Amino acid sequence: MSWPTDPELPDELAELCKVVRRFALDEVAPVIGRYYEDHAFPYPLVARMGELGLFGLCFPEDVGGQGGDFFGLCLALEELARVDSSVAITLDAAVSLGAMPIYRFGSLEQQERWLPGLCSGQALGAFGLTEPGGGSDAAATATTARREGDELVVDGAKSFITNSGTDLTAFVTVTALTGEGPGRSISSVVVPSGTPGFSVDPAYSKVGWCASDTHELHFEGCRVPASNLLGEEGRGYAQFLQILDEGRIAIAALATGLAQGCVDESVGWARQRHAFGRPIGGHQAIGFKIADMAARAHVARLAWRHAAAVHAAGRGFKQEAAIAKLTATDAAMANARDATQVFGGYGFMNETPVGRFYRDAKVLEIGEGTSEVQRMLIARELGLGS
């Protein structure tokens, strides 16, 4: 499988795509099926991503990064997801949800403590937002962090937290209510792994992303220094909204990769698989189906790149991010369904990439804000709703 270099990309970004593409094809593709079937975290692949500098792509060199930008990260996510989404979401969550809050809102001490390991891939951070009793309504946080002297005592639970239980996980940033009475507000607190009172449940048995690490977390009288507060007290809600807006562009890039991966696999299969005396791609029913898939992936790519460009220009990008995520995740779902149909019975087998694509696609319409939430955000930006 060979993919042409995008002529619109600057040389350094085109080279990045080539490097990630070769890694995905040569190192991820041959082994990821085994990790997926075993529901095992792919430590060797994560280590290789660290060696390639992928975890530090969008951070400056003075904190241990590669001196690149957010757009480069999104390009890498798209290339990875063309082969596998578990590896891609591990990188995305580690950067967008693990390292980025520390970089954007952390004190100098917090940055010096955590960023070098995060940027090298030798450590992973997680972001604890979703709770058992609340998903899309993220403002309905029930977890608390009360101050006792120079400590914060965290109590509560978080659900569906990526990269939260690996051997590399260094901490989880937890959103929690701080303050007293009606003046309570949401803050962000860094809870290091191994802190007494912080427990990690066994990994979920998931429909997809089976080589990604996801757990429910519990905090019972979990004490951390008050200096572990991330950013200003009471600003946690605003912080995670900013992180989620950026993260939606990244998820859109990942979803575009899955959509394009479906095209790649379907084109190859339609050329080699014969029915009724010729390759199935010569039948209009199949050719048109794959043409629609290619169109969806192309539009999704334009959507996330436009949102990333608006973000890079320093302008408000909430609507563009929501449109990108909605468009790309719709494309991923539709293309996964159609690719499975093109492959027929083979597409229903876990051993084929499209079987994994089909299982992985659905969560893209849920994580980082459901499709319904994206429509709500777009409507609000248009002056509709509340």
C-alpha positions as CSV (number, residue, x, y, z in Angstrom):
1,M,0.0,0.0,0.0
2,S,1.5,3.4,-1.0
3,W,0.0,6.8,-0.5
4,P,1.1,9.9,-2.4
5,T,2.5,12.8,-0.5
6,D,0.1,15.7,-0.1
7,P,1.5,18.5,-2.4
8,E,-0.1,21.2,-0.3
9,L,2.0,20.4,2.8
10,P,5.3,22.1,3.5
11,D,8.3,19.8,3.2
12,E,8.8,19.2,6.9
13,L,5.2,18.2,7.4
14,A,5.2,16.0,4.3
15,E,8.3,14.3,5.7
16,L,6.5,13.9,9.1
17,C,3.7,12.1,7.2
18,K,6.1,9.8,5.5
19,V,7.8,8.9,8.8
20,V,4.5,8.2,10.6
21,R,3.1,6.3,7.5
22,R,6.1,4.0,7.4
23,F,5.9,3.4,11.1
24,A,2.1,2.6,10.8
25,L,2.6,0.3,7.8
26,D,5.8,-1.4,8.8
27,E,5.5,-1.7,12.6
28,V,1.9,-1.2,13.7
29,A,0.0,-3.1,10.9
30,P,1.8,-6.5,11.3
31,V,1.2,-6.8,15.0
32,I,-1.7,-4.7,16.1
33,G,-4.3,-7.5,15.4
34,R,-2.7,-9.6,18.2
35,Y,-2.8,-6.8,20.7
36,Y,-6.4,-6.0,19.7
37,E,-7.6,-9.6,20.1
38,D,-5.8,-9.9,23.4
39,H,-7.1,-6.5,24.7
40,A,-3.5,-5.7,25.5
41,F,-1.8,-2.3,25.6
42,P,0.9,-2.2,22.9
43,Y,3.9,-1.0,25.0
44,P,6.5,-1.6,22.3
45,L,4.6,0.5,19.8
46,V,4.2,3.3,22.4
47,A,7.9,3.2,23.1
48,R,8.6,3.5,19.3
49,M,6.3,6.5,19.1
50,G,8.3,8.0,21.9
51,E,11.5,7.4,20.0
52,L,10.1,9.0,16.9
53,G,9.2,12.1,19.0
54,L,5.5,11.9,18.4
55,F,4.5,12.6,22.0
56,G,6.4,15.9,21.9
57,L,5.3,17.0,18.4
58,C,3.5,20.2,19.4
59,F,5.5,21.3,22.4
60,P,8.6,23.6,22.4
61,E,12.0,22.3,22.7
62,D,12.7,24.0,26.0
63,V,10.1,21.7,27.7
64,G,11.4,18.6,26.0
65,G,9.2,18.8,22.8
66,Q,10.0,18.7,19.1
67,G,9.2,22.4,18.5
68,G,6.3,21.6,16.1
69,D,2.7,22.5,16.3
70,F,-0.8,21.2,16.8
71,F,-1.4,20.7,13.0
72,G,1.6,18.3,12.9
73,L,0.1,16.2,15.7
74,C,-3.2,16.0,13.8
75,L,-1.4,14.9,10.6
76,A,0.3,12.1,12.6
77,L,-3.0,11.0,14.1
78,E,-4.6,10.8,10.7
79,E,-1.7,8.7,9.4
80,L,-1.8,6.3,12.4
81,A,-5.6,5.9,12.3
82,R,-5.4,4.8,8.6
83,V,-4.0,1.6,10.1
84,D,-5.2,1.5,13.7
85,S,-7.2,3.6,16.0
86,S,-6.1,2.2,19.3
87,V,-2.5,3.4,18.7
88,A,-3.8,6.7,17.4
89,I,-6.1,7.4,20.4
90,T,-3.2,6.5,22.8
91,L,-1.1,9.3,21.2
92,D,-4.0,11.7,21.0
93,A,-5.1,11.3,24.6
94,A,-1.5,11.4,25.9
95,V,-0.9,14.7,24.2
96,S,-4.3,16.5,24.0
97,L,-5.7,15.4,27.4
98,G,-2.5,14.4,29.3
99,A,0.3,16.8,28.5
100,M,-1.6,19.8,27.0
101,P,-3.4,20.8,30.2
102,I,0.0,20.8,32.1
103,Y,1.6,22.9,29.3
104,R,-1.3,25.4,29.0
105,F,-2.3,25.8,32.7
106,G,0.4,24.3,34.8
107,S,2.8,26.2,37.1
108,L,6.5,26.2,36.2
109,E,7.1,23.6,38.8
110,Q,4.4,21.3,37.4
111,Q,5.8,21.8,33.9
112,E,9.3,21.0,34.9
113,R,8.1,17.9,36.8
114,W,5.9,16.4,34.2
115,L,6.5,17.6,30.7
116,P,9.9,16.0,29.9
117,G,8.5,12.5,30.6
118,L,5.3,13.2,28.8
119,C,7.0,14.7,25.7
120,S,9.4,11.7,25.5
121,G,6.6,9.1,25.8
122,Q,8.3,7.7,28.9
123,A,5.2,8.8,30.9
124,L,1.6,9.2,30.1
125,G,-1.0,11.6,31.6
126,A,-4.7,11.1,31.7
127,F,-7.7,13.5,32.0
128,G,-10.5,12.6,34.4
129,L,-13.6,14.4,33.3
130,T,-16.5,12.0,32.6
131,E,-18.3,10.5,35.7
132,P,-20.5,7.5,36.2
133,G,-23.5,9.7,36.7
134,G,-22.8,12.3,33.9
135,G,-21.5,12.2,30.4
136,S,-22.4,15.0,28.1
137,D,-23.4,17.2,31.0
138,A,-19.8,17.7,32.1
139,A,-20.7,20.7,34.3
140,A,-22.7,18.3,36.6
141,T,-19.4,17.2,38.3
142,A,-19.9,15.4,41.6
143,T,-16.3,14.7,42.5
144,T,-15.0,17.0,45.2
145,A,-11.7,18.3,46.3
146,R,-11.9,19.9,49.7
147,R,-9.0,21.8,51.2
148,E,-7.5,20.7,54.6
149,G,-4.5,22.8,55.5
150,D,-1.9,22.4,52.7
151,E,-3.7,19.5,51.1
152,L,-6.6,18.8,48.8
153,V,-8.8,15.7,49.7
154,V,-10.4,14.2,46.6
155,D,-13.5,12.1,46.7
156,G,-15.5,10.8,43.7
157,A,-15.3,8.6,40.6
158,K,-14.5,9.0,36.9
159,S,-15.4,6.8,34.0
160,F,-14.0,5.9,30.6
161,I,-10.6,7.5,31.3
162,T,-8.0,6.7,28.6
163,N,-4.3,5.9,29.5
164,S,-5.3,5.9,33.2
165,G,-4.0,2.4,34.2
166,T,-0.9,1.7,32.2
167,D,2.5,1.1,33.7
168,L,3.5,4.4,32.2
169,T,0.7,6.4,33.7
170,A,2.2,9.1,35.9
171,F,-0.9,11.1,36.9
172,V,-4.6,11.9,36.2
173,T,-5.8,15.4,36.0
174,V,-9.2,15.3,37.8
175,T,-12.0,17.9,37.5
176,A,-13.6,18.4,41.0
177,L,-15.7,20.8,42.9
178,T,-13.7,23.1,45.2
179,G,-14.8,25.8,47.6
180,E,-17.8,25.8,50.0
181,G,-21.5,26.2,49.7
182,P,-23.2,27.8,46.7
183,G,-19.9,29.3,45.7
184,R,-18.4,26.0,44.8
185,S,-16.9,25.7,41.3
186,I,-15.0,23.2,39.2
187,S,-11.2,23.1,39.5
188,S,-8.6,20.8,38.0
189,V,-6.3,18.7,40.3
190,V,-3.3,16.6,39.4
191,V,-3.4,13.3,41.2
192,P,-0.2,11.2,40.8
193,S,-0.5,7.5,40.2
194,G,-0.1,5.4,43.4
195,T,-1.5,8.1,45.6
196,P,-3.3,6.5,48.6
197,G,-7.0,6.6,48.1
198,F,-6.7,6.6,44.3
199,S,-7.7,3.2,42.8
200,V,-8.0,2.1,39.2
201,D,-10.7,-0.5,38.3
202,P,-9.9,-3.4,35.9
203,A,-9.9,-2.4,32.2
204,Y,-13.2,-2.2,30.5
205,S,-14.2,-4.9,28.0
206,K,-14.9,-2.7,25.0
207,V,-16.5,-3.1,21.6
208,G,-13.6,-1.3,19.9
209,W,-10.3,0.5,20.7
210,C,-9.4,-2.9,22.2
211,A,-5.7,-2.1,22.4
212,S,-6.3,1.2,24.1
213,D,-6.2,1.5,27.9
214,T,-9.5,2.6,29.5
215,H,-10.6,2.4,33.2
216,E,-13.0,3.7,35.8
217,L,-11.2,5.5,38.6
218,H,-12.2,6.0,42.3
219,F,-11.0,8.6,44.8
220,E,-11.6,8.0,48.5
221,G,-10.0,10.4,50.9
222,C,-7.2,10.8,48.3
223,R,-4.8,13.5,49.6
224,V,-2.5,15.5,47.4
225,P,-0.6,18.8,48.0
226,A,-2.7,21.9,47.4
227,S,0.1,22.9,45.0
228,N,-1.3,20.1,42.7
229,L,-4.2,22.4,41.8
230,L,-3.8,23.0,38.0
231,G,-4.2,26.6,37.1
232,E,-6.5,28.9,39.1
233,E,-9.0,27.5,41.5
234,G,-12.5,27.6,40.0
235,R,-11.2,27.8,36.4
236,G,-11.3,24.0,35.7
237,Y,-14.5,24.2,33.7
238,A,-13.2,26.9,31.4
239,Q,-9.9,25.0,31.1
240,F,-11.4,21.7,30.0
241,L,-13.7,23.5,27.5
242,Q,-10.6,24.9,25.8
243,I,-8.9,21.5,25.9
244,L,-12.0,19.8,24.5
245,D,-12.3,22.3,21.6
246,E,-8.8,21.5,20.6
247,G,-9.3,17.8,21.2
248,R,-12.3,17.8,18.8
249,I,-10.0,18.8,15.9
250,A,-7.6,16.0,16.9
251,I,-10.5,13.4,17.0
252,A,-11.7,14.7,13.6
253,A,-8.2,14.0,12.2
254,L,-8.2,10.6,13.7
255,A,-11.7,9.9,12.3
256,T,-10.6,11.1,8.9
257,G,-7.7,8.6,9.1
258,L,-10.1,5.7,9.8
259,A,-12.4,6.9,7.0
260,Q,-9.4,7.0,4.6
261,G,-8.2,3.6,5.9
262,C,-11.5,2.2,4.8
263,V,-11.0,3.6,1.4
264,D,-7.5,2.2,1.2
265,E,-8.5,-1.3,2.2
266,S,-11.6,-1.3,0.0
267,V,-9.7,-0.2,-3.2
268,G,-7.2,-2.9,-2.7
269,W,-9.8,-5.5,-2.1
270,A,-12.0,-4.4,-5.0
271,R,-9.1,-4.9,-7.3
272,Q,-8.1,-8.4,-6.2
273,R,-11.5,-9.9,-5.4
274,H,-13.3,-11.4,-8.4
275,A,-17.0,-12.0,-8.8
276,F,-19.0,-12.8,-11.9
277,G,-15.9,-12.9,-14.0
278,R,-14.1,-9.7,-13.1
279,P,-12.8,-7.7,-10.1
280,I,-15.6,-6.5,-8.0
281,G,-14.4,-2.9,-8.4
282,G,-15.6,-3.1,-12.0
283,H,-19.2,-3.5,-10.9
284,Q,-20.9,-0.1,-10.6
285,A,-22.5,-1.0,-7.2
286,I,-19.0,-1.4,-5.7
287,G,-17.2,1.3,-7.6
288,F,-19.8,3.9,-6.7
289,K,-19.8,2.8,-3.1
290,I,-16.0,3.3,-2.8
291,A,-16.3,6.6,-4.7
292,D,-18.7,7.9,-2.1
293,M,-16.3,6.7,0.6
294,A,-13.4,8.6,-0.9
295,A,-15.6,11.8,-1.2
296,R,-16.5,11.5,2.5
297,A,-12.9,11.1,3.6
298,H,-11.8,14.1,1.4
299,V,-14.5,16.4,2.9
300,A,-13.6,15.3,6.4
301,R,-9.9,16.1,5.8
302,L,-10.9,19.6,4.5
303,A,-13.0,20.1,7.6
304,W,-10.4,19.3,10.2
305,R,-7.6,21.1,8.3
306,H,-9.8,24.2,8.1
307,A,-10.6,24.1,11.9
308,A,-6.8,23.6,12.6
309,A,-6.0,26.6,10.4
310,V,-8.5,28.8,12.2
311,H,-7.1,27.6,15.5
312,A,-3.5,28.3,14.4
313,A,-4.6,31.8,13.3
314,G,-5.6,32.6,16.9
315,R,-9.3,33.1,16.1
316,G,-12.2,31.5,17.8
317,F,-12.7,28.0,16.5
318,K,-15.4,26.4,18.5
319,Q,-17.9,26.1,15.6
320,E,-15.2,24.9,13.2
321,A,-14.0,22.3,15.6
322,A,-17.6,21.0,16.2
323,I,-18.2,20.9,12.4
324,A,-15.0,19.1,11.8
325,K,-15.7,16.4,14.5
326,L,-19.3,16.0,13.3
327,T,-18.3,15.7,9.7
328,A,-15.4,13.4,10.2
329,T,-17.0,11.0,12.6
330,D,-20.0,10.7,10.4
331,A,-17.6,9.9,7.5
332,A,-15.8,7.3,9.7
333,M,-19.0,5.5,10.6
334,A,-20.4,5.5,7.1
335,N,-17.1,4.4,5.5
336,A,-16.7,1.6,8.1
337,R,-20.1,0.3,7.3
338,D,-19.5,0.4,3.6
339,A,-16.1,-1.1,3.7
340,T,-17.5,-4.0,5.7
341,Q,-20.1,-4.5,2.9
342,V,-17.4,-4.3,0.2
343,F,-15.4,-7.1,2.0
344,G,-18.5,-9.2,2.5
345,G,-18.0,-12.1,5.0
346,Y,-14.3,-11.3,5.3
347,G,-15.2,-7.8,6.6
348,F,-17.0,-9.4,9.5
349,M,-13.8,-11.1,10.7
350,N,-11.7,-9.5,13.3
351,E,-8.5,-10.5,11.5
352,T,-9.2,-7.9,8.8
353,P,-8.5,-4.2,9.3
354,V,-12.0,-3.3,8.2
355,G,-13.4,-5.5,10.9
356,R,-11.5,-3.5,13.4
357,F,-12.4,-0.2,11.7
358,Y,-16.1,-1.2,12.0
359,R,-15.8,-1.8,15.8
360,D,-13.6,1.3,16.3
361,A,-15.7,3.8,14.4
362,K,-18.8,4.1,16.7
363,V,-17.0,5.5,19.7
364,L,-15.8,8.5,17.6
365,E,-19.4,9.7,17.6
366,I,-19.4,9.6,21.4
367,G,-16.0,10.6,22.8
368,E,-14.8,14.3,23.1
369,G,-18.5,15.3,22.9
370,T,-21.3,13.3,21.2
371,S,-22.6,14.1,17.8
372,E,-25.7,15.6,19.5
373,V,-23.4,17.9,21.5
374,Q,-21.6,19.0,18.3
375,R,-24.9,19.9,16.8
376,M,-25.9,21.8,19.9
377,L,-22.6,23.8,19.8
378,I,-23.0,24.6,16.1
379,A,-26.6,25.8,16.7
380,R,-25.4,28.0,19.6
381,E,-22.7,29.6,17.4
382,L,-25.4,30.3,14.8
383,G,-27.4,32.2,17.5
384,L,-29.9,29.4,18.0
385,G,-30.9,27.6,21.1
386,S,-29.5,28.4,24.6
